[in-house]
Amino acid sequence: MARILTGIQSTGAPHLGNLLGAIRPAIDLAHQEDNESFLFIADMHSLTQIKGGSELRENTYAVAAAWMAFGLDTSRTAFYRQSDVAEVTELAWYLNCFFPYQRLTLAHSFKDKSDRLEDVNSGLFSYPMLMAADILLYDADYVPVGKDQLQHLEMTRDVASRFNHKMGETFVVPKELVQQETQLIPGVDGEKMSKSKGNTLNIFDAPNALKKHINKNIVTDATPLEDSKDPNGSVVWELYKLVASESDATDMAAKLRAGGYGWGHAKKDLLDALVDGFAKERDEFNRLMNDRAMLDAELSKGAERARSVAQPVLQRVRSKIGF
């Protein structure tokens, strides 16, 4: 049996890119019989950005509701808040003491802001060691990652190997599980969908809000209605083919090429695919957001399960250190 671990930050309700690129694939892995999964909400990582308690708490509930609305079976998965397992911060300190400062300066999360040090807090600088603790604390075998996270996983493997070499075999050295088939989810501007770029689509928004967002922010050319249009490279069609059936996506492309079907029509069809295609998940998300007690109970249950694994691993580390 393989133990798989992954997390998602609570910096807001998961957008379409999170849902299609991370949450759905992680749920599929978690539901495979041969896998044991630990899925967590990285609210402590989010603290590097968010400094408002009510905002962070609301975001955490939104992430939990999204996972569950998309069908996560919490009876077979350890699903928990990172902050509910305090052992992770203790382990992060130990790992910091075994990892070179210079290596941390090379982390993308730090280097991207190193020319604006006033924007860098100590938490952001040591972010890779907290991420390493998230993984090593549970003896994870595999970590699903996108290509942009590979460096942080390499740091996890590095610090685990350093500790094992100096103190004796202690940690499972995890392997990456790069999801090659996961498609790039474009934002409304055509770039990779990202909260930091402000180009996301929130499928949990009310239909009218989603319609306004699509019409305002997806820019199309001025090709006349009756003229042929090339679907390839157009944001509308690229998004539509991710959320519609293959036959519907082929049909839209054909209508665009034939003429008499404009970008306004295509935007309406995209909206319909988002509203109708995720109606069940949206309803369940809203129901869960109105039942915080149930979300708390599920996350507490997951944290208890996570701690039952974390505590023996941490004790193993403490013993090797000499505590």
KOLDOMI-682784 format. One record per residue: residue in three letters; y, x, z of N, C-alpha, C, O in turn; residue number from 1; chain. Coordinates in steps of 0.02 Angstrom, whole numbers. Each point is the difference from the previous one (the first is absolute). Example, Ala and Ser with C-alpha at 12.3 -4.5 7.8 and 13.67 -1.06 7.14 Angstrom:
<pts>
- ALA:-284:660:390:59:-45:0:60:45:0:-1:52:33:1:A
- SER:54:-70:-69:59:42:3:55:-39:37:55:25:8:2:A
</pts>
This chain:
<pts>
- MET:-60:42:0:60:-42:0:62:44:0:5:48:39:1:A
- ALA:43:-63:-83:63:38:-3:53:-35:41:7:-61:-3:2:A
- ARG:31:100:40:56:-28:37:64:14:-39:15:57:-18:3:A
- ILE:22:-111:3:59:3:-42:60:-19:42:-3:-48:39:4:A
- LEU:58:84:-47:61:-16:37:60:0:-46:8:44:-42:5:A
- THR:35:-94:51:63:-2:-36:50:-41:38:-18:-43:40:6:A
- GLY:82:55:-53:52:-37:35:59:-14:-47:5:30:-53:7:A
- ILE:39:-75:75:60:-16:-38:57:-8:48:-7:-32:52:8:A
- GLN:64:60:-69:58:-2:45:28:-71:5:-5:-40:-46:9:A
- SER:36:26:103:31:-66:10:75:6:-10:39:-10:46:10:A
- THR:-20:25:-108:70:4:-18:25:-63:-35:53:0:-30:11:A
- GLY:-92:-53:34:17:-64:-30:-63:-35:-24:-54:28:3:12:A
- ALA:61:-91:-25:-58:-35:-27:-26:39:-60:39:21:-42:13:A
- PRO:-105:-12:36:-27:36:-57:20:-31:-67:-4:-61:-8:14:A
- HIS:27:102:-38:20:-25:-65:-59:1:-48:-55:21:19:15:A
- LEU:66:-42:-80:-54:-6:-49:-36:66:-11:-61:1:-7:16:A
- GLY:98:55:7:-31:65:-10:-47:17:57:-55:26:-12:17:A
- ASN:76:-40:75:-44:12:58:-63:-42:-5:-55:24:13:18:A
- LEU:63:-87:-32:-56:-48:-1:-52:19:-53:-60:-1:14:19:A
- LEU:84:16:-74:-47:16:-54:-25:72:3:-57:13:-19:20:A
- GLY:100:32:41:-18:71:-2:-34:26:62:-35:51:-3:21:A
- ALA:43:-85:61:-28:26:62:-40:-52:38:-58:13:19:22:A
- ILE:86:-71:-6:-32:-48:44:-63:-30:-31:-53:0:32:23:A
- ARG:57:-24:-93:-60:-28:-31:-56:51:-7:-57:-15:17:24:A
- PRO:71:76:-43:-54:50:-5:-30:17:68:-60:10:6:25:A
- ALA:103:-6:47:-26:17:67:-44:-56:26:-51:14:32:26:A
- ILE:69:-76:-44:-41:-56:21:-67:0:-36:-52:-13:30:27:A
- ASP:54:28:-94:-63:4:-38:-46:53:29:-60:-11:7:28:A
- LEU:87:69:11:-40:53:31:-26:-22:68:-58:13:17:29:A
- ALA:101:-46:22:-19:-20:67:-57:-51:0:-40:-3:47:30:A
- HIS:36:-36:-100:-51:-53:-3:-66:23:-31:-47:-39:-5:31:A
- GLN:44:102:-17:-63:26:-25:-46:15:59:20:29:50:32:A
- GLU:-83:-50:-56:-47:3:55:-10:70:29:-11:8:60:33:A
- ASP:15:43:-102:-14:68:23:60:34:32:-5:58:21:34:A
- ASN:62:-92:-16:60:30:26:19:-28:69:-11:-59:14:35:A
- GLU:38:102:27:32:-20:63:73:18:-6:17:59:-10:36:A
- SER:27:-108:17:71:12:-15:44:-6:62:-9:-44:42:37:A
- PHE:58:88:-39:54:-2:49:65:-7:-39:21:46:-35:38:A
- LEU:10:-104:41:61:-15:-37:55:-13:50:-8:-41:45:39:A
- PHE:64:76:-51:51:-7:51:70:-8:-28:14:17:-57:40:A
- ILE:29:-45:99:70:-9:-17:38:59:32:2:7:61:41:A
- ALA:28:34:-103:31:63:23:70:-13:26:49:22:-30:42:A
- ASP:-44:-59:86:66:-16:27:34:60:32:61:3:2:43:A
- MET:-100:45:22:31:60:28:30:43:-55:54:29:10:44:A
- HIS:-86:-24:-66:29:35:-57:65:-34:-22:48:34:-19:45:A
- SER:-46:-100:23:59:-37:-22:61:15:43:57:-9:-22:46:A
- LEU:-68:32:83:55:15:45:43:58:-25:57:7:22:47:A
- THR:-82:33:-68:41:53:-29:57:-30:-41:50:33:-12:48:A
- GLN:-58:-97:-9:51:-33:-41:35:-57:37:61:-7:-4:49:A
- ILE:-100:-33:40:26:-62:29:14:10:74:-44:22:37:50:A
- LYS:104:-38:-16:19:10:70:18:-66:35:32:0:53:51:A
- GLY:-54:-56:-81:12:-65:31:-66:-31:22:-44:-11:-41:52:A
- GLY:37:-3:106:-63:-26:26:-21:-65:-31:-58:-9:-17:53:A
- SER:104:-39:10:-18:-65:-27:-19:6:-74:-45:-35:-23:54:A
- GLU:79:79:-14:-17:10:-71:-69:30:-7:-40:-22:-41:55:A
- LEU:26:74:81:-65:33:-5:-56:-48:20:-53:-1:-32:56:A
- ARG:65:-38:84:-51:-48:22:-14:-53:-54:-57:-17:-13:57:A
- GLU:111:-8:-18:-8:-50:-53:-37:29:-60:-44:-32:-29:58:A
- ASN:61:94:11:-34:33:-56:-74:8:14:-42:-9:-44:59:A
- THR:25:26:106:-70:11:19:-40:-64:-7:-56:0:-26:60:A
- TYR:85:-55:49:-33:-65:-9:-8:-17:-74:-52:-26:-21:61:A
- ALA:103:41:-19:-3:-15:-72:-56:39:-34:-35:-27:-43:62:A
- VAL:27:91:62:-54:40:-30:-68:-27:21:-46:-5:-41:63:A
- ALA:39:-12:106:-64:-28:24:-16:-65:-36:-57:-10:-21:64:A
- ALA:107:-34:13:-11:-64:-33:-20:10:-73:-41:-37:-27:65:A
- ALA:71:87:-6:-15:13:-70:-73:22:-8:-36:-25:-44:66:A
- TRP:14:73:85:-69:23:-4:-48:-59:8:-48:-8:-38:67:A
- MET:61:-33:88:-46:-55:14:5:-56:-52:-50:-32:-15:68:A
- ALA:110:21:-12:8:-50:-52:-39:18:-63:-21:-43:-38:69:A
- PHE:12:108:27:-38:23:-58:-74:6:14:-37:29:-40:70:A
- GLY:15:-55:96:-71:-8:12:-34:53:41:-62:2:0:71:A
- LEU:99:40:36:-33:51:41:-43:-34:53:23:-43:37:72:A
- ASP:-86:64:-33:-47:-26:50:5:45:61:-29:54:2:73:A
- THR:65:-77:49:11:41:60:-62:3:44:-2:40:47:74:A
- SER:-48:-80:-61:-61:3:40:-42:62:-17:-42:20:40:75:A
- ARG:54:9:-97:-39:59:-20:44:62:-11:-23:51:-25:76:A
- THR:86:-57:46:48:55:-11:41:11:64:19:-49:33:77:A
- ALA:-6:111:-15:47:14:54:70:-3:-30:21:46:-36:78:A
- PHE:15:-99:51:67:-13:-28:49:-1:58:-4:-43:43:79:A
- TYR:50:91:-41:38:10:61:70:29:-14:14:27:-53:80:A
- ARG:29:-35:104:65:33:0:-9:72:23:-34:14:50:81:A
- GLN:64:32:-86:-3:71:19:25:10:71:-29:39:38:82:A
- SER:82:-74:-19:31:9:66:-42:-27:57:14:14:58:83:A
- ASP:-66:-53:-73:-44:-26:52:-54:51:20:-38:-12:48:84:A
- VAL:35:67:-84:-50:52:16:39:64:19:12:42:-43:85:A
- ALA:6:-37:106:44:54:22:-32:69:-9:35:51:-3:86:A
- GLU:-102:-50:-2:-35:64:-8:25:39:-61:-5:62:-2:87:A
- VAL:32:-98:-48:21:34:-61:58:47:12:5:52:-32:88:A
- THR:40:-70:78:57:44:13:-20:63:38:28:53:-10:89:A
- GLU:-77:-61:55:-25:59:35:-33:49:-49:12:60:3:90:A
- LEU:-53:-87:-47:-32:44:-49:51:32:-47:-7:58:-19:91:A
- ALA:58:-96:0:52:28:-45:33:61:32:15:49:-36:92:A
- TRP:-4:-50:102:29:58:34:-46:61:-4:22:55:-15:93:A
- TYR:-86:-66:27:-48:55:-4:0:30:-70:-1:61:-8:94:A
- LEU:1:-104:-43:-2:24:-69:63:39:-17:-3:51:-35:95:A
- ASN:60:-74:60:63:37:-12:-5:71:27:30:46:-28:96:A
- CYS:-67:-37:82:-6:66:31:-47:46:-38:-5:59:15:97:A
- PHE:-31:-86:-63:-46:40:-40:21:6:-73:-37:27:-41:98:A
- PHE:97:-52:25:21:0:-71:65:37:-7:46:-10:39:99:A
- PRO:-40:54:-90:59:42:-8:63:-41:-18:-3:-46:-41:100:A
- TYR:57:65:72:65:-31:-16:15:5:-75:22:-49:-30:101:A
- GLN:-34:108:1:18:11:-70:-36:-49:-46:28:-22:-50:102:A
- ARG:-91:5:67:-37:-47:-42:32:-69:3:2:-36:-50:103:A
- LEU:24:17:108:32:-66:5:64:-3:-41:19:-54:-24:104:A
- THR:15:110:16:62:0:-41:-15:-14:-73:46:-17:-38:105:A
- LEU:-109:23:18:-19:-11:-70:-22:-72:-13:-12:-18:-58:106:A
- ALA:8:-23:110:-21:-70:-9:51:-38:-40:60:6:11:107:A
- HIS:-84:-46:-59:46:-39:-42:46:-44:41:59:-7:-16:108:A
- SER:-86:-23:69:40:-46:41:61:35:30:52:-31:11:109:A
- PHE:-58:97:1:56:39:25:41:31:-56:62:-3:1:110:A
- LYS:-95:34:-50:35:36:-53:47:-44:-39:54:21:-22:111:A
- ASP:-74:-85:12:41:-46:-39:68:-12:33:47:-22:-33:112:A
- LYS:-43:36:99:64:-11:35:27:64:31:50:-2:37:113:A
- SER:-81:58:-53:20:62:34:70:23:-19:28:42:35:114:A
- ASP:0:-68:-89:69:17:-17:50:-46:36:61:7:-8:115:A
- ARG:-88:-55:46:42:-45:39:-29:-4:71:-23:-52:21:116:A
- LEU:25:108:14:-34:5:64:26:-49:52:-34:-15:49:117:A
- GLU:94:-10:-60:26:-50:47:-40:-64:-3:3:-41:46:118:A
- ASP:-41:31:-100:-42:-59:-8:-72:11:25:-41:-46:-1:119:A
- VAL:27:107:24:-69:16:19:-6:0:76:34:38:34:120:A
- ASN:-78:-81:-7:-14:2:71:-65:39:11:-38:13:-47:121:A
- SER:25:5:109:-59:41:16:-64:-37:-17:-50:30:-19:122:A
- GLY:52:-96:26:-59:-40:-17:-18:6:-74:-59:5:-17:123:A
- LEU:110:-6:-26:-13:8:-71:-29:69:-16:-44:7:-42:124:A
- PHE:69:43:77:-23:68:-12:-74:7:19:-38:32:-36:125:A
- SER:19:-61:92:-70:7:23:-45:-57:-23:-57:-7:23:126:A
- TYR:83:-34:-68:-37:-58:-27:-71:19:-22:-47:-38:15:127:A
- PRO:36:94:-51:-68:16:-23:-50:8:57:-59:-14:-10:128:A
- MET:81:38:68:-47:9:56:-17:-67:34:-55:-8:26:129:A
- LEU:101:-39:-27:-17:-67:26:-48:-33:-49:-47:-35:21:130:A
- MET:58:45:-86:-47:-27:-49:-68:33:8:-52:-33:-7:131:A
- ALA:50:98:20:-63:34:10:-36:-28:61:-61:-9:-1:132:A
- ALA:99:-5:54:-30:-28:60:-28:-70:-14:-53:-18:26:133:A
- ASP:87:-21:-67:-24:-66:-19:-70:4:-29:-42:-43:12:134:A
- ILE:30:95:-50:-63:8:-37:-54:33:43:-56:-25:4:135:A
- LEU:73:81:28:-49:40:36:-24:-35:64:-55:14:24:136:A
- LEU:96:-58:3:-17:-34:63:-60:-45:-7:-31:-19:49:137:A
- TYR:14:0:-112:-54:-48:-11:-59:29:-39:-43:-36:-24:138:A
- ASP:41:102:18:-55:33:-37:-8:-31:-69:-55:-12:-23:139:A
- ALA:112:0:-10:-1:-32:-67:-32:47:-51:15:59:-2:140:A
- ASP:-58:-87:-39:-32:38:-55:44:1:-62:6:52:-33:141:A
- TYR:25:-109:18:39:-7:-62:66:-34:15:5:-45:42:142:A
- VAL:47:66:-78:66:-30:6:24:-18:-70:13:45:-41:143:A
- PRO:-7:-110:25:28:-19:-65:73:21:-4:40:-18:44:144:A
- VAL:-22:54:-95:69:24:-7:23:-5:-72:-40:6:-46:145:A
- GLY:105:-16:38:30:8:-66:15:74:-10:-3:39:47:146:A
- LYS:20:-21:-108:13:71:-14:58:26:40:2:60:15:147:A
- ASP:46:-103:3:59:22:37:-16:15:73:41:30:35:148:A
- GLN:-100:-50:-11:-20:13:69:-52:55:7:-21:17:55:149:A
- LEU:1:12:-111:-52:51:3:21:60:42:-42:29:35:150:A
- GLN:105:-11:-38:23:59:38:-10:-10:75:-23:45:35:151:A
- HIS:40:-105:-11:-8:-13:72:-74:1:20:-16:21:55:152:A
- LEU:-27:-44:-98:-71:3:16:-25:72:0:-42:18:41:153:A
- GLU:69:23:-86:-18:71:0:22:33:65:-35:44:26:154:A
- MET:92:-65:1:23:27:64:-47:-22:56:-14:38:46:155:A
- THR:-11:-99:-50:-49:-24:49:-63:42:-3:-26:21:52:156:A
- ARG:1:-8:-111:-60:41:-8:14:71:26:-43:31:31:157:A
- ASP:103:-6:-45:18:68:21:1:5:76:-30:46:28:158:A
- VAL:64:-92:6:6:6:73:-67:-12:33:-15:31:52:159:A
- ALA:-27:-75:-80:-67:-10:27:-42:63:-6:-35:19:46:160:A
- SER:40:14:-103:-38:62:-11:24:56:45:-40:39:26:161:A
- ARG:107:-34:-17:28:51:44:-25:-10:72:-21:47:33:162:A
- PHE:22:-110:-10:-22:-15:68:-75:16:7:-20:33:48:163:A
- ASN:-20:-55:-96:-72:12:2:-16:75:1:-44:23:36:164:A
- HIS:82:15:-76:-12:72:-4:16:35:66:-36:45:21:165:A
- LYS:91:-66:11:22:34:60:-35:-25:63:-13:39:46:166:A
- MET:-3:-104:-43:-25:-30:62:-73:-22:-5:-29:-22:50:167:A
- GLY:-1:28:-108:-69:-24:-10:1:-69:-33:50:-36:2:168:A
- GLU:-106:18:-34:-4:-63:-38:19:-59:44:-31:-14:51:169:A
- THR:83:-21:-72:27:-55:39:15:-61:-44:-19:-56:16:170:A
- PHE:52:69:-72:22:-55:-43:-43:-7:-63:-26:49:-26:171:A
- VAL:18:-111:4:-26:-14:-67:57:15:-49:54:-26:8:172:A
- VAL:-67:68:-57:51:15:-51:-4:-53:-54:-50:-1:-37:173:A
- PRO:100:-42:30:-5:-58:-45:8:20:-73:28:52:-17:174:A
- LYS:-53:-95:-26:8:9:-72:46:-55:-27:3:-55:26:175:A
- GLU:32:73:-80:43:-50:-31:-40:-48:-43:-52:19:-28:176:A
- LEU:75:-79:23:-29:-50:-44:56:-22:-46:33:-50:13:177:A
- VAL:-23:87:-67:55:-14:-46:-21:-56:-46:-52:3:-34:178:A
- GLN:91:-55:35:-16:-60:-40:29:8:-70:55:-23:-15:179:A
- GLN:-94:56:-28:24:16:-67:16:-62:-41:43:1:-44:180:A
- GLU:-79:-56:58:9:-60:-41:59:-42:23:20:-47:-35:181:A
- THR:8:63:93:58:-38:24:59:12:-47:21:57:-10:182:A
- GLN:4:-111:-18:54:6:-48:67:11:35:10:-21:57:183:A
- LEU:35:54:-93:69:5:24:30:-69:-2:0:-33:-52:184:A
- ILE:27:10:108:32:-65:3:74:9:-11:35:27:44:185:A
- PRO:-8:-48:-102:71:11:-13:43:-48:40:-19:-57:13:186:A
- GLY:78:82:6:49:-43:31:40:-37:-52:-12:6:-60:187:A
- VAL:60:-46:83:39:-40:-47:43:43:-46:26:-24:-50:188:A
- ASP:-18:89:67:39:46:-43:-45:43:-44:25:42:-37:189:A
- GLY:-91:-52:42:-46:39:-40:-26:62:34:-50:28:-21:190:A
- GLU:84:-5:73:-24:57:39:-55:-23:49:-11:-60:6:191:A
- LYS:-23:108:27:-51:-19:48:30:-45:54:53:14:27:192:A
- MET:-87:-70:-12:25:-47:49:2:33:69:-51:26:24:193:A
- SER:109:-29:7:10:34:64:57:-32:38:52:-16:-29:194:A
- LYS:-62:5:94:55:-27:42:60:45:-2:57:-24:0:195:A
- SER:-68:90:-1:56:47:1:43:-6:-62:60:17:1:196:A
- LYS:-89:-40:-56:37:-9:-62:30:-69:-7:39:-13:-46:197:A
- GLY:-58:-33:90:26:-68:-3:-20:-38:-62:37:-43:-23:198:A
- ASN:-96:59:-4:-22:-31:-63:-64:-41:7:-39:-5:-47:199:A
- THR:29:-23:106:-63:-33:15:-1:-74:-18:52:-29:-14:200:A
- LEU:-112:1:15:-11:-72:-6:-39:-23:61:-53:27:15:201:A
- ASN:80:-75:20:-32:-26:60:-32:-67:-17:35:-50:-7:202:A
- ILE:-101:49:0:-34:-62:-20:0:-53:55:-18:-57:-12:203:A
- PHE:39:77:72:4:-48:55:67:-35:3:10:-46:41:204:A
- ASP:38:66:-83:64:-33:-4:-9:-72:-25:-49:-16:-33:205:A
- ALA:97:-26:50:1:-68:-28:9:4:-76:34:46:-24:206:A
- PRO:-64:-92:-14:4:3:-73:71:6:-27:11:37:-48:207:A
- ASN:37:-73:77:69:3:-26:29:69:10:36:25:-44:208:A
- ALA:-51:6:101:25:68:13:-32:50:-48:33:46:-25:209:A
- LEU:-97:-55:12:-36:44:-46:27:-7:-71:8:49:-36:210:A
- LYS:6:-111:17:28:-13:-67:67:34:-9:13:33:-51:211:A
- LYS:30:-39:101:67:30:-3:-7:76:-5:37:33:-37:212:A
- HIS:-82:-5:75:-10:73:1:-24:25:-68:25:50:-25:213:A
- ILE:-73:-85:-5:-27:20:-65:54:-4:-54:9:46:-40:214:A
- ASN:26:-102:38:51:-10:-53:57:49:5:28:21:-50:215:A
- LYS:-10:-3:112:58:44:10:-18:73:-10:40:38:-27:216:A
- ASN:-100:-17:48:-14:71:6:-46:29:-55:-2:61:-9:217:A
- ILE:-34:-103:-27:-40:26:-56:44:-3:-62:15:-53:-27:218:A
- VAL:4:112:4:46:5:-57:-40:1:-65:-48:38:-7:219:A
- THR:67:-80:-40:-32:-2:-66:52:12:-55:60:-3:13:220:A
- ASP:-84:17:-74:47:13:-54:26:-66:-29:-19:-55:21:221:A
- ALA:63:61:-69:34:-58:-29:-32:-22:-66:33:-31:-42:222:A
- THR:-97:45:33:-34:-21:-61:4:-76:-6:-17:-36:47:223:A
- PRO:39:10:-105:5:-73:-8:-67:-36:11:-53:29:-9:224:A
- LEU:58:-91:31:-60:-39:16:-51:0:-56:-59:8:12:225:A
- GLU:83:-17:-74:-46:-9:-56:-32:65:-24:-48:-2:-39:226:A
- ASP:74:60:61:-25:64:-24:-62:23:40:-11:-22:57:227:A
- SER:-27:66:-88:-58:30:33:23:48:54:50:35:-7:228:A
- LYS:-89:-33:61:16:45:55:-62:40:18:-56:-25:-3:229:A
- ASP:66:87:22:-57:44:18:-14:-7:75:43:17:40:230:A
- PRO:-101:-43:-22:-15:-7:72:-11:67:35:14:7:59:231:A
- ASN:-39:42:-96:-16:65:30:63:33:28:50:9:-36:232:A
- GLY:-54:9:99:58:32:32:49:-49:30:46:21:35:233:A
- SER:-55:-85:-47:45:-49:31:-23:-15:71:-60:-9:11:234:A
- VAL:106:8:35:-17:-11:70:-33:-67:10:-47:-7:39:235:A
- VAL:73:-44:-74:-27:-68:9:-74:-2:-17:-40:-26:39:236:A
- TRP:22:53:-95:-70:-3:-21:-44:46:42:-57:-17:16:237:A
- GLU:83:77:2:-39:46:41:-17:-32:67:-55:9:25:238:A
- LEU:102:-45:5:-13:-35:62:-46:-59:-10:-45:-13:39:239:A
- TYR:57:-24:-93:-39:-60:-14:-75:16:-8:-42:-36:26:240:A
- LYS:26:90:-61:-70:15:-12:-36:23:63:-62:1:2:241:A
- LEU:101:17:51:-31:18:64:-19:-61:41:-45:4:42:242:A
- VAL:80:-60:-53:-11:-58:43:-30:-60:-37:-21:-48:32:243:A
- ALA:20:51:-98:-28:-55:-40:-70:19:-24:-21:57:7:244:A
- SER:-15:-105:-34:-65:14:-29:8:42:-63:54:2:-30:245:A
- GLU:-107:32:11:3:42:-61:18:-42:-61:39:22:-42:246:A
- SER:-68:-82:37:14:-43:-58:73:-23:-1:31:-4:-53:247:A
- ASP:-3:-12:112:70:-21:3:46:58:-17:51:-10:-33:248:A
- ALA:-68:70:55:41:58:-16:-1:14:-75:51:17:-29:249:A
- THR:-110:-23:-1:-6:9:-73:40:-53:-37:32:15:-51:250:A
- ASP:-33:-76:77:37:-55:-31:75:12:3:35:-12:-49:251:A
- MET:-10:36:106:72:14:5:20:54:-49:52:-6:-34:252:A
- ALA:-92:59:28:16:54:-46:4:-26:-72:44:19:-38:253:A
- ALA:-92:-62:21:-1:-29:-68:62:-42:-13:29:3:-54:254:A
- LYS:-9:-43:103:59:-43:-8:64:41:-6:44:-17:-39:255:A
- LEU:-40:71:77:59:44:-6:4:31:-69:54:3:-30:256:A
- ARG:-110:19:4:0:32:-66:14:-51:-56:29:18:-52:257:A
- ALA:-49:-80:62:7:-51:-52:72:-24:-7:19:-24:-54:258:A
- GLY:20:29:106:68:-27:-1:1:-74:20:-52:-33:2:259:A
- GLY:112:8:13:6:-68:23:-16:-8:74:0:-55:27:260:A
- TYR:-13:111:5:-16:1:72:42:57:29:-10:58:-16:261:A
- GLY:57:-76:59:48:49:24:-17:29:67:-49:-19:32:262:A
- TRP:91:67:-11:-11:32:64:8:-50:58:-31:8:53:263:A
- GLY:73:-57:-63:8:-52:50:-65:-39:11:-18:-16:56:264:A
- HIS:-17:1:-112:-65:-33:5:-50:45:38:-38:-22:43:265:A
- ALA:40:86:-61:-47:48:31:13:5:75:-47:3:40:266:A
- LYS:111:-2:-20:16:3:71:-25:-62:37:-24:4:56:267:A
- LYS:31:-62:-89:-25:-62:31:-75:3:9:-27:-20:52:268:A
- ASP:-8:45:-102:-73:6:6:-20:50:54:-50:-11:35:269:A
- LEU:88:65:-28:-13:47:53:9:-33:68:-41:8:45:270:A
- LEU:95:-45:-38:13:-36:62:-57:-48:17:-23:-2:57:271:A
- ASP:1:-36:-107:-54:-47:11:-64:36:23:-37:-24:43:272:A
- ALA:24:82:-74:-61:37:18:4:25:72:-50:1:35:273:A
- LEU:110:18:-13:8:24:68:-3:-58:50:-30:6:54:274:A
- VAL:62:-61:-71:3:-57:46:-68:-34:4:-26:-13:55:275:A
- ASP:-4:-2:-113:-64:-36:-1:-59:46:18:-46:-20:35:276:A
- GLY:49:82:-60:-56:45:10:-9:22:72:-56:16:21:277:A
- PHE:110:-17:18:-4:21:70:17:-57:48:20:12:57:278:A
- ALA:-28:-73:-80:18:-58:41:-42:-2:64:27:-12:55:279:A
- LYS:-91:23:-61:-44:-2:58:19:54:51:4:-14:59:280:A
- GLU:8:75:-84:18:55:45:69:-13:32:10:16:59:281:A
- ARG:37:-45:-97:66:-13:28:-4:-52:55:31:7:52:282:A
- ASP:-70:-59:-63:-8:-53:51:-32:29:63:21:-16:56:283:A
- GLU:-72:58:-65:-34:29:58:46:49:36:-1:3:62:284:A
- PHE:40:35:-99:48:46:30:49:-38:44:13:20:57:285:A
- ASN:14:-74:-83:49:-40:38:-33:-31:62:32:-4:53:286:A
- ARG:-94:-18:-60:-35:-29:57:-9:52:55:10:-13:59:287:A
- LEU:-30:74:-80:-12:53:49:65:23:33:0:15:59:288:A
- MET:54:-13:-97:64:20:29:26:-50:51:42:16:41:289:A
- ASN:-69:-76:-44:18:-51:50:-50:-3:57:4:-44:43:290:A
- ASP:-51:91:-42:-49:2:54:-6:72:25:-51:33:-9:291:A
- ARG:104:-10:41:3:70:22:-54:14:53:-26:56:3:292:A
- ALA:10:-106:37:-51:11:52:-67:18:-32:-36:42:26:293:A
- MET:20:-74:-81:-63:15:-34:2:70:-30:-50:37:4:294:A
- LEU:107:-17:-33:6:67:-27:-7:52:55:-33:51:-8:295:A
- ASP:65:-64:65:-5:46:57:-72:7:23:-24:55:15:296:A
- ALA:-11:-112:-13:-70:1:23:-44:41:-47:-42:39:22:297:A
- GLU:52:-47:-87:-39:37:-49:14:75:4:-46:41:-2:298:A
- LEU:110:-24:8:18:71:4:-23:32:65:-20:58:1:299:A
- SER:21:-96:53:-24:26:64:-76:12:-2:-25:49:27:300:A
- LYS:-9:-95:-58:-73:8:-8:-15:63:-41:-45:38:17:301:A
- GLY:83:-28:-71:-10:59:-40:16:64:37:-34:51:-8:302:A
- ALA:88:-53:49:19:60:38:-54:18:51:-13:59:11:303:A
- GLU:-17:-109:20:-54:14:48:-58:34:-35:-30:47:26:304:A
- ARG:14:-70:-85:-54:31:-39:19:71:-20:-41:46:2:305:A
- ALA:104:-36:-22:23:66:-20:-2:49:59:-21:57:-8:306:A
- ARG:43:-80:66:1:44:59:-70:20:22:-10:55:26:307:A
- SER:-39:-98:-38:-69:17:19:-25:60:-39:-45:36:22:308:A
- VAL:73:-25:-82:-17:59:-40:47:58:16:-21:58:4:309:A
- ALA:85:-74:6:51:52:10:-10:38:65:9:61:2:310:A
- GLN:-26:-95:51:-3:32:65:-52:56:4:15:53:27:311:A
- PRO:-76:-63:-51:-48:55:1:21:59:-43:-12:58:17:312:A
- VAL:45:-72:-74:23:55:-43:54:39:37:-1:62:-1:313:A
- LEU:48:-97:32:53:35:37:-28:40:58:24:55:15:314:A
- GLN:-73:-82:19:-30:37:56:-35:63:-25:1:51:34:315:A
- ARG:-30:-55:-94:-32:58:-31:53:55:-12:-13:59:12:316:A
- VAL:72:-80:-35:54:46:-14:26:30:65:10:61:5:317:A
- ARG:2:-102:45:25:23:65:-47:52:31:22:49:30:318:A
- SER:-86:-62:-37:-49:46:29:3:68:-34:-3:51:33:319:A
- LYS:10:-51:-100:4:63:-36:64:39:17:0:61:4:320:A
- ILE:54:-98:6:64:32:17:-2:31:70:31:51:12:321:A
- GLY:-68:-85:33:-3:25:68:31:-46:51:11:20:57:322:A
- PHE:4:-81:-77:30:-49:46:-55:-38:36:14:-44:41:323:A
</pts>
